[in-house]
């Protein structure tokens, strides 16, 4: 299966995608560092065509350094409405920083949402229930999944997938600029290459 997406004349590498509940995203640090998933639901999982080096937080770090790249989020609500937003300078720092998240800004001219749901997560270490989980641990309190949590989140594409339609709650796959604390039918994160 192909992890490349074409949008107009631009190419993106899909680093994360959720379309169903076929893959459990409640996982520990090692899985998020190395990647996991199947064709429809994955966190930068390697495939037969891609080596293990093109998977997980290690790969996102390698792909986005040294100065960051454009990151695109695409989401579909259960009512069929589609949304997208782009961020400049998206960068995942190295393992010595806990794979901290950095980026420039929400690119309003390339987005059909006007709120930056990622802003609360800037500078945060990637957190799972077994890593970077000190004090109030959102990975434990919320869904048990990994993300760049910050008391706790305004988006979590790795949250629990709820297949029964829209449901309110921050434990679920959500991006608040799309639908405030409402579960989403599909979401993907992509890095421009």
C-alpha positions in Angstrom: 0.0 0.0 0.0 1.1 3.5 -0.8 1.9 6.1 1.8 2.2 8.9 -0.7 -0.6 11.4 -1.3 -0.9 13.9 -4.1 -2.7 17.2 -3.5 -2.6 19.3 -6.7 1.0 19.5 -7.7 2.3 18.7 -4.2 3.4 15.4 -2.7 2.9 14.3 0.9 4.0 11.3 2.9 1.2 10.1 5.1 2.5 9.6 8.7 -0.7 8.8 10.5 -4.2 7.7 9.4 -7.4 6.4 11.1 -10.4 5.1 9.1 -11.7 2.4 11.5 -11.2 0.6 14.8 -9.2 -2.2 13.2 -5.9 -1.2 14.9 -5.7 -0.4 18.6 -3.7 2.9 19.2 -3.6 2.2 23.0 0.1 1.4 22.9 3.4 2.1 24.6 6.5 4.1 23.8 8.3 1.5 21.8 5.4 1.1 19.3 5.1 4.8 18.7 8.9 5.1 18.2 8.9 2.2 15.8 5.5 2.5 14.1 2.6 0.2 13.8 -0.6 -0.4 11.9 -2.2 -1.8 8.8 -3.2 -0.3 5.4 -6.0 1.9 6.7 -5.0 2.7 10.3 -1.4 3.4 11.2 1.2 5.5 13.0 4.0 5.6 10.3 4.1 1.8 10.1 6.6 0.2 7.8 5.4 -1.8 4.8 6.8 -4.4 2.5 7.9 -1.5 0.3 9.3 0.7 3.1 12.0 -0.4 5.5 11.7 -0.3 9.3 13.7 2.9 9.1 10.7 4.6 7.6 8.5 4.1 10.6 7.5 5.7 13.9 8.7 8.8 15.6 12.3 8.1 14.4 11.1 8.5 10.8 9.0 11.6 11.5 12.1 13.2 13.1 14.3 12.2 10.2 11.7 13.4 7.7 11.1 16.8 9.3 14.6 17.9 10.3 16.5 20.1 10.3 14.1 23.1 9.7 10.7 21.5 9.5 8.2 20.9 6.7 4.6 21.6 5.9 2.2 19.3 7.8 -1.3 18.8 6.5 -4.2 17.4 8.5 -7.3 16.1 6.7 -10.4 15.0 8.5 -13.9 13.7 7.7 -16.8 14.0 10.1 -19.5 11.3 10.3 -21.8 13.8 8.4 -19.5 13.6 5.4 -18.1 17.1 5.7 -14.3 17.3 4.9 -11.8 19.6 6.6 -8.1 20.3 6.2 -5.4 22.6 7.7 -1.7 23.1 7.1 1.1 24.1 9.4 4.5 25.6 8.4 7.8 24.4 9.8 6.4 21.2 11.4 9.3 19.5 13.1 9.7 16.6 15.5 12.9 16.9 17.5 15.1 14.0 18.3 15.0 11.3 21.0 17.0 13.4 23.5 14.0 15.8 23.7 11.4 13.1 23.9 10.5 13.8 20.2 9.2 17.2 21.1 6.8 18.9 18.6 7.6 22.3 17.1 6.0 24.2 14.2 5.8 27.7 12.8 2.1 28.6 12.3 -1.3 27.5 11.0 -1.4 28.4 7.3 -4.9 29.9 7.0 -4.6 30.4 3.3 -4.2 26.6 2.9 -6.8 25.6 5.4 -10.6 25.5 5.7 -10.5 25.8 9.5 -9.6 29.0 11.3 -8.6 27.8 14.7 -5.1 26.3 15.5 -5.9 23.1 17.4 -2.2 22.2 17.5 -1.0 25.4 19.4 -1.4 23.8 22.9 0.9 21.0 21.9 3.8 23.1 20.6 7.0 22.2 22.5 5.6 19.2 24.2 7.3 15.8 24.5 5.6 12.9 22.9 3.8 11.1 25.8 2.6 7.5 26.3 1.5 5.8 29.4 5.0 4.4 29.9 7.1 7.4 28.8 7.3 11.2 29.5 4.3 10.6 31.8 5.1 12.7 34.9 2.6 14.3 37.2 -0.8 14.7 35.6 -0.4 12.2 32.8 -2.8 12.8 30.0 -1.9 9.5 28.2 -3.2 7.7 31.3 -6.1 10.0 32.2 -7.5 10.2 28.6 -7.4 7.5 26.0 -4.2 5.6 26.8 -2.8 6.5 23.4 0.3 8.4 22.5 0.4 12.1 21.5 2.1 15.4 22.3 -0.2 16.0 25.3 -0.5 19.2 27.2 -3.2 19.3 29.9 -4.5 17.4 27.9 -5.3 18.2 24.3 -7.2 20.2 21.7 -6.6 17.4 19.2 -5.7 13.7 19.3 -5.8 11.8 16.1 -4.5 8.8 17.9 -7.5 8.7 20.3 -9.9 5.8 20.6 -11.8 5.3 17.3 -15.5 5.3 17.9 -17.3 3.7 15.0 -20.9 4.4 16.1 -21.1 8.0 14.7 -20.2 11.3 16.3 -19.6 11.1 20.0 -18.6 13.9 22.4 -15.4 13.4 24.4 -11.7 14.0 24.3 -10.8 10.3 24.6 -11.8 9.8 20.9 -10.1 10.6 17.6 -10.7 14.4 17.4 -9.4 17.8 16.2 -11.2 20.6 17.9 -11.0 23.1 15.0 -13.1 20.5 13.0 -15.7 19.7 15.6 -15.1 20.6 19.3 -14.4 17.4 21.2 -16.4 15.3 18.7 -15.2 12.0 17.3 -14.2 11.9 13.7 -14.8 9.3 11.0 -11.4 9.7 9.3 -8.2 11.6 9.9 -4.7 11.6 8.4 -1.6 13.6 9.0 0.8 14.1 6.1 4.3 15.7 5.6 5.0 17.5 2.4 8.1 16.1 0.6 
